[in-house]
Amino acid sequence: MHGPSTEWKKDSSSSIKELLGKWLFVLYAIVYGGFIVINVVSPKFMGIEVGSLNVALVYGILLIVFAMLLAFAYNHVSSHAEEILNNDGEVEESKE
């Protein structure tokens, strides 16, 4: 029988990543909720031309770009938290 392909260790940064993920989700939900509210309350506003596109299309594209930026921010902060919090034990072990 073969064992696991990687050795899983305790993730000391999981609570920070969980909290960050929840806050970024709430932030995105608010921005997306704004898109929905504008569509329901004032659909004519979404039809206003912005260059060769309308507001709905521009807002939709910006939602996608915003989601990607949030994902990059989450990855950056999570990776940094993992480096700091998960390597503390390894540094102390190597000193002994």
Rosetta constraint file for C-alpha pairs under 8 A:
AtomPair CA 11 CA 82 HARMONIC 7.51 0.50
AtomPair CA 11 CA 86 HARMONIC 6.43 0.50
AtomPair CA 12 CA 82 HARMONIC 7.30 0.50
AtomPair CA 12 CA 85 HARMONIC 5.76 0.50
AtomPair CA 12 CA 86 HARMONIC 5.63 0.50
AtomPair CA 13 CA 17 HARMONIC 6.29 0.50
AtomPair CA 13 CA 78 HARMONIC 7.59 0.50
AtomPair CA 13 CA 81 HARMONIC 5.87 0.50
AtomPair CA 13 CA 82 HARMONIC 5.52 0.50
AtomPair CA 13 CA 85 HARMONIC 5.94 0.50
AtomPair CA 13 CA 86 HARMONIC 6.91 0.50
AtomPair CA 14 CA 18 HARMONIC 6.00 0.50
AtomPair CA 15 CA 19 HARMONIC 6.18 0.50
AtomPair CA 16 CA 20 HARMONIC 6.06 0.50
AtomPair CA 16 CA 78 HARMONIC 7.75 0.50
AtomPair CA 16 CA 81 HARMONIC 7.60 0.50
AtomPair CA 17 CA 21 HARMONIC 5.96 0.50
AtomPair CA 17 CA 74 HARMONIC 7.85 0.50
AtomPair CA 17 CA 78 HARMONIC 5.79 0.50
AtomPair CA 18 CA 22 HARMONIC 6.27 0.50
AtomPair CA 19 CA 23 HARMONIC 6.30 0.50
AtomPair CA 20 CA 24 HARMONIC 6.11 0.50
AtomPair CA 20 CA 74 HARMONIC 7.16 0.50
AtomPair CA 21 CA 25 HARMONIC 6.06 0.50
AtomPair CA 21 CA 74 HARMONIC 7.08 0.50
AtomPair CA 22 CA 26 HARMONIC 6.24 0.50
AtomPair CA 23 CA 27 HARMONIC 6.16 0.50
AtomPair CA 24 CA 28 HARMONIC 6.13 0.50
AtomPair CA 24 CA 70 HARMONIC 6.78 0.50
AtomPair CA 24 CA 74 HARMONIC 7.98 0.50
AtomPair CA 25 CA 29 HARMONIC 6.01 0.50
AtomPair CA 26 CA 30 HARMONIC 6.20 0.50
AtomPair CA 27 CA 31 HARMONIC 6.47 0.50
AtomPair CA 28 CA 32 HARMONIC 6.01 0.50
AtomPair CA 28 CA 66 HARMONIC 7.96 0.50
AtomPair CA 28 CA 67 HARMONIC 7.11 0.50
AtomPair CA 29 CA 33 HARMONIC 5.75 0.50
AtomPair CA 30 CA 34 HARMONIC 6.23 0.50
AtomPair CA 31 CA 35 HARMONIC 6.68 0.50
AtomPair CA 31 CA 63 HARMONIC 7.76 0.50
AtomPair CA 32 CA 36 HARMONIC 6.50 0.50
AtomPair CA 32 CA 63 HARMONIC 7.12 0.50
AtomPair CA 33 CA 37 HARMONIC 6.05 0.50
AtomPair CA 34 CA 38 HARMONIC 6.06 0.50
AtomPair CA 35 CA 39 HARMONIC 6.28 0.50
AtomPair CA 35 CA 59 HARMONIC 7.27 0.50
AtomPair CA 36 CA 40 HARMONIC 6.25 0.50
AtomPair CA 37 CA 41 HARMONIC 5.87 0.50
AtomPair CA 38 CA 42 HARMONIC 5.40 0.50
AtomPair CA 38 CA 43 HARMONIC 6.66 0.50
AtomPair CA 38 CA 45 HARMONIC 7.60 0.50
AtomPair CA 38 CA 46 HARMONIC 7.43 0.50
AtomPair CA 39 CA 43 HARMONIC 4.67 0.50
AtomPair CA 39 CA 45 HARMONIC 7.94 0.50
AtomPair CA 39 CA 46 HARMONIC 6.64 0.50
AtomPair CA 42 CA 46 HARMONIC 7.19 0.50
AtomPair CA 43 CA 47 HARMONIC 6.83 0.50
AtomPair CA 44 CA 48 HARMONIC 6.89 0.50
AtomPair CA 45 CA 55 HARMONIC 7.20 0.50
AtomPair CA 46 CA 54 HARMONIC 6.48 0.50
AtomPair CA 46 CA 55 HARMONIC 4.73 0.50
AtomPair CA 46 CA 56 HARMONIC 4.72 0.50
AtomPair CA 47 CA 54 HARMONIC 5.36 0.50
AtomPair CA 47 CA 55 HARMONIC 6.04 0.50
AtomPair CA 47 CA 56 HARMONIC 6.67 0.50
AtomPair CA 48 CA 54 HARMONIC 5.34 0.50
AtomPair CA 48 CA 55 HARMONIC 5.74 0.50
AtomPair CA 49 CA 53 HARMONIC 5.62 0.50
AtomPair CA 49 CA 54 HARMONIC 4.27 0.50
AtomPair CA 49 CA 55 HARMONIC 6.37 0.50
AtomPair CA 50 CA 54 HARMONIC 5.25 0.50
AtomPair CA 50 CA 55 HARMONIC 6.18 0.50
AtomPair CA 50 CA 58 HARMONIC 7.80 0.50
AtomPair CA 53 CA 57 HARMONIC 6.44 0.50
AtomPair CA 53 CA 58 HARMONIC 6.77 0.50
AtomPair CA 54 CA 58 HARMONIC 6.38 0.50
AtomPair CA 55 CA 59 HARMONIC 5.90 0.50
AtomPair CA 56 CA 60 HARMONIC 6.01 0.50
AtomPair CA 57 CA 61 HARMONIC 6.14 0.50
AtomPair CA 58 CA 62 HARMONIC 6.10 0.50
AtomPair CA 59 CA 63 HARMONIC 6.10 0.50
AtomPair CA 60 CA 64 HARMONIC 6.53 0.50
AtomPair CA 61 CA 65 HARMONIC 6.34 0.50
AtomPair CA 62 CA 66 HARMONIC 5.85 0.50
AtomPair CA 63 CA 67 HARMONIC 6.12 0.50
AtomPair CA 64 CA 68 HARMONIC 6.37 0.50
AtomPair CA 65 CA 69 HARMONIC 6.24 0.50
AtomPair CA 66 CA 70 HARMONIC 6.17 0.50
AtomPair CA 67 CA 71 HARMONIC 6.20 0.50
AtomPair CA 68 CA 72 HARMONIC 6.23 0.50
AtomPair CA 69 CA 73 HARMONIC 6.10 0.50
AtomPair CA 70 CA 74 HARMONIC 6.03 0.50
AtomPair CA 71 CA 75 HARMONIC 6.13 0.50
AtomPair CA 72 CA 76 HARMONIC 6.09 0.50
AtomPair CA 73 CA 77 HARMONIC 6.13 0.50
AtomPair CA 74 CA 78 HARMONIC 5.85 0.50
AtomPair CA 75 CA 79 HARMONIC 5.92 0.50
AtomPair CA 76 CA 80 HARMONIC 6.18 0.50
AtomPair CA 77 CA 81 HARMONIC 6.07 0.50
AtomPair CA 78 CA 82 HARMONIC 6.07 0.50
AtomPair CA 79 CA 83 HARMONIC 6.19 0.50
AtomPair CA 80 CA 84 HARMONIC 6.28 0.50
AtomPair CA 81 CA 85 HARMONIC 5.83 0.50
AtomPair CA 81 CA 86 HARMONIC 7.84 0.50
AtomPair CA 82 CA 86 HARMONIC 5.22 0.50
AtomPair CA 82 CA 87 HARMONIC 7.45 0.50
AtomPair CA 83 CA 87 HARMONIC 5.71 0.50
AtomPair CA 84 CA 88 HARMONIC 6.57 0.50
AtomPair CA 86 CA 90 HARMONIC 7.72 0.50
AtomPair CA 87 CA 91 HARMONIC 6.22 0.50
AtomPair CA 88 CA 92 HARMONIC 6.43 0.50
AtomPair CA 89 CA 93 HARMONIC 6.14 0.50
AtomPair CA 90 CA 94 HARMONIC 6.13 0.50
AtomPair CA 91 CA 95 HARMONIC 6.40 0.50
AtomPair CA 92 CA 96 HARMONIC 6.73 0.50
